[in-house]
Amino acid sequence: MATEKQPWLTLREASKQIGVSPATLRAWADEGRVQTYRTPGGHRRFRVSESDAPMSGVRRRAETRWKLLEHSALGRVRLALEAESPDSPPLPSFTSQATAEYRELGRSLIQLLVKGLQKEQLDTERAGELGKAYAELDRQYGIALRDAVAGLAFFRTAFVESVVEFLFGLGEPSADQLILWLRRVNEIIDRVCLSMVEYHAENRVVNVSKK
């Protein structure tokens, strides 16, 4: 349990020390599970310890929350596509195998995004790999680059909606937290998109040179 000898930390310092996201730590403070106070300027300070009794149980609940975000985002994307709204990207007639392959890539991207919200260091290498994997599938099933980019933009919107819903479900989020998470989502999806476009361009050059 945290003691008087331990220093008061900023939100970022405290969340990094115990290995949870700032949003999770803020939720713990709201529940009275960690020591906290506000400075005269209105900023929170935290006193935390790995040995605090509530941590293990709350950490498990935090992990469950992240899983809920993952499943919520998957469900939102699926429902939005099935609804065929005006914002939905044009869907070709995929075989069951192609549908399964794209669905698995989508799941991998959502898992990468959820992980990116929890950690300070973004896995840009994995994002690049996913972009290449999307481009390879697009080429295999004859998806034009324009439609592929539109599909990724649609995916981004659905995931952002899930993130906002998730954050407000934890309590009223700060503007800084919301901005940080949206920036991370955009950085990851932008990297996926850039990798996808680069792969399309490289293969077009190779095909032209062969003629």
Secondary structure, DSSP 8 states (H G I E B T S, - for coil): ---TTS--B-HHHHHHHHT--HHHHHHHHHTT-SEEEE-TTS-EEEE--TT-TTHHHHHHHHHHHHHHHHHHHHHHHHHHHHHT-TTS-------HHHHHHHHHHHHHHHHHHHHHHH-SS--HHHHHHHHHHHHHHHHHHT--HHHHHHHHHHHHHHHHHHHHHHHHHTS---HHHHHHHHHHHHHHHHHHHHHHHHHHHHHHHHHHHH-
